[in-house]
Amino acid sequence: MQVWVDADACPRVIRDILLRAAERTGTPLILVANHVLPVPASKLVRQLQVAKGFDVADNEIVQRIESGDLLITADIPLAAEALEQGADVLSPRGERFDKGTIRAKLTMRDFMDTMRASGVQTGGPPTLSQADRQAFANQLDRLLSSRP
């Protein structure tokens, strides 16, 4: 099992939790981004830098992720593709995506895109709270400890 991170939009505090968890559990961690990220010297952690462009990092993750891997992303279409490949998916807020709920999330995302395209100001997600960070860390620990 490897942990893949859609790192372009992943909050720094979540990356820090992931880095500590990788070292603690011995789980390989791959941060995929279109820019250089500071990554500590570790045999378990690496950064995969991709070209800039729309969905380039997402496409790279989809090509490489395997069944049994874990993906960290807030990107709903990317989460859906990873789930189809048999990966587990966790948002930076600690929400675990699954095949039973992803279709509704895709529908809501598409609806909100349509609203924004028509000029409606929908606002963005709320700031990542301490409760969100704790929820993420707890869910990550559950997922990593359930692996052989």
KAVENBEL-V457675 format. One record per backbone hydrogen bond with DSSP energy under -1.0 kcal/mol. CO is the residue of the C=O (numbers start at 1). NH is the residue of the N-H. Records with the same first field share a line. If there is no record, write none. Layout:
BEGIN
CO: NH + NH
END
This chain:
BEGIN
2: 70
3: 30
4: 72
5: 7 + 32
11: 15
12: 16
13: 17
14: 18
15: 19
16: 20
17: 21
18: 22
19: 23
20: 24
21: 25
22: 26 + 27
28: 3
29: 46
30: 5
31: 48
32: 7
33: 50
44: 29
46: 31
48: 33
53: 56
55: 59
56: 60
57: 61
58: 62
59: 63
60: 64
61: 65
66: 69
69: 88
70: 4
71: 90
72: 6
75: 79
76: 80
77: 81
78: 82
79: 83
80: 84
81: 85
82: 87
83: 86
86: 68
88: 71
89: 97
90: 73
91: 94
95: 91
98: 101 + 102
101: 105
102: 106
103: 107
104: 108
105: 109
106: 110
107: 111
108: 112
109: 113
110: 114
111: 115
112: 116
113: 117
114: 118
115: 120
116: 119
129: 133
130: 134
131: 135
132: 136
133: 137
134: 138
135: 139
136: 140
137: 141
138: 142
139: 143
140: 144
141: 145
142: 146
END
